[in-house]
Amino acid sequence: MKPAALLKTALLLGAAFVAYLRFVRPRVLDWGAREDERRRTLPGDDILAAPAIQTTRAVTVEAPPDRIWPWLVQMGPRPRAGVYTYDWIERRLGIDIENSDRLLPEFQHLEAGTFWELSPGQGLRVREVEPGRAIVLQWEPTESTWGFVLASVPGDEGATRLISRNRVQGHGLRFWLLMRLLMEPGSLVMERKMLLGIRDRAERTTAEDIAAITH
């Protein structure tokens, strides 16, 4: 490639990257979240004082918290209920996981300190559990956090906001390039599917379903 053509290509790629950072990346990081949700301090935020990256993604669920919480609390690798995203991708990555479309009575209790090994030497530690409201997980060994919060919708008692927040540690050029070009967009694809999967399951859940797992 001639130097002039090479320079033109480099300038176009640079302009595209700048445009992505300015116009697209904010939507990638905060898909579905409202301004107050992006700014709000959520459970688990105190674990990492100054994360390199924070995402806040959210969806409205037309159901009260008690029909959403059972789907959240049973999440995890097999034999738990999965994370309601593209589990075939997770399995290709070596994670033993399979999504469930039913409530599992045996996994309706979760305690802080529980560790889910996802691959040798890596996994998620349950850091905080506020029954009916929040679960905070921490990746090990990276220490990055992942929290799920149920919040009320002002003026709509029958709806709930399901908020997911990731706070990620890291530094260096390789970290920033990997995160911006691969991990951030990829995490949106997976997390959007997960949030919508929880929403759809919760909206189909009946009072009889809840009664069946509490008696």
BELKA-V945578 format. One record per pair of residues at least 24 apart in sequence whose ideal C-beta (glycine too) atoms are under 8 Angstrom apart, sorted by the first residue. I is the first residue (numbers start at 1). GAP is how many residues later the second one is. Records with the same first field share a line. If there is no record, write none. Layout:
BEGIN
I = GAP, GAP
END
This chain:
BEGIN
20 = 160
21 = 159
25 = 155, 159
28 = 156, 157, 160
29 = 24, 25, 26, 27, 155
30 = 25, 26, 27
31 = 26, 27, 157, 160, 161
32 = 25, 26, 27, 160, 163
33 = 24, 25, 130
34 = 24
37 = 114, 124, 126
42 = 92, 105, 107, 121, 123
43 = 85, 87, 90, 91, 93, 104, 106
44 = 83, 84, 90, 92, 94, 101, 103, 121, 123
45 = 102, 120, 122
47 = 80, 89, 91, 96, 98, 120
48 = 95, 96, 97, 119, 121
51 = 93, 94, 116, 117, 118
52 = 116, 117, 118, 119, 123, 127
53 = 113, 114, 115, 117, 126, 131
54 = 111, 112, 113, 114
55 = 109, 110, 111, 129, 132, 136
56 = 107, 108, 109
57 = 106, 107, 108, 131, 134, 135, 138
58 = 103, 104, 105, 106, 137
59 = 102, 103, 136, 137, 139, 140
60 = 93, 99, 100, 101, 102, 139
61 = 98, 99, 100, 101, 137, 138, 141, 142
62 = 96, 97, 141
63 = 95, 96, 97, 139, 140, 142
64 = 93, 94, 96
65 = 67, 68, 85, 95
66 = 66, 144
67 = 135, 136, 138, 142, 143
68 = 82, 92, 94, 130, 134
69 = 62, 63, 81
70 = 33, 38, 135, 140, 143
71 = 32, 127, 130, 131, 134
72 = 63, 76, 78, 126
73 = 34, 35, 36, 37, 56, 58, 62
74 = 26, 29, 30, 33, 34
76 = 31, 40, 48
77 = 39, 40, 41
80 = 24, 27, 36
81 = 26
83 = 111
84 = 109, 110, 113, 114, 117
85 = 105, 106, 108, 109, 112
86 = 103, 104, 107
89 = 101
93 = 26
94 = 25
95 = 24
99 = 98
101 = 100
103 = 102, 106, 107, 109, 110
104 = 109
105 = 107, 108
108 = 105, 106
110 = 25
115 = 25
142 = 26, 27, 28
143 = 26
144 = 24, 25
162 = 33, 36, 37
164 = 27, 30, 31
166 = 25
END
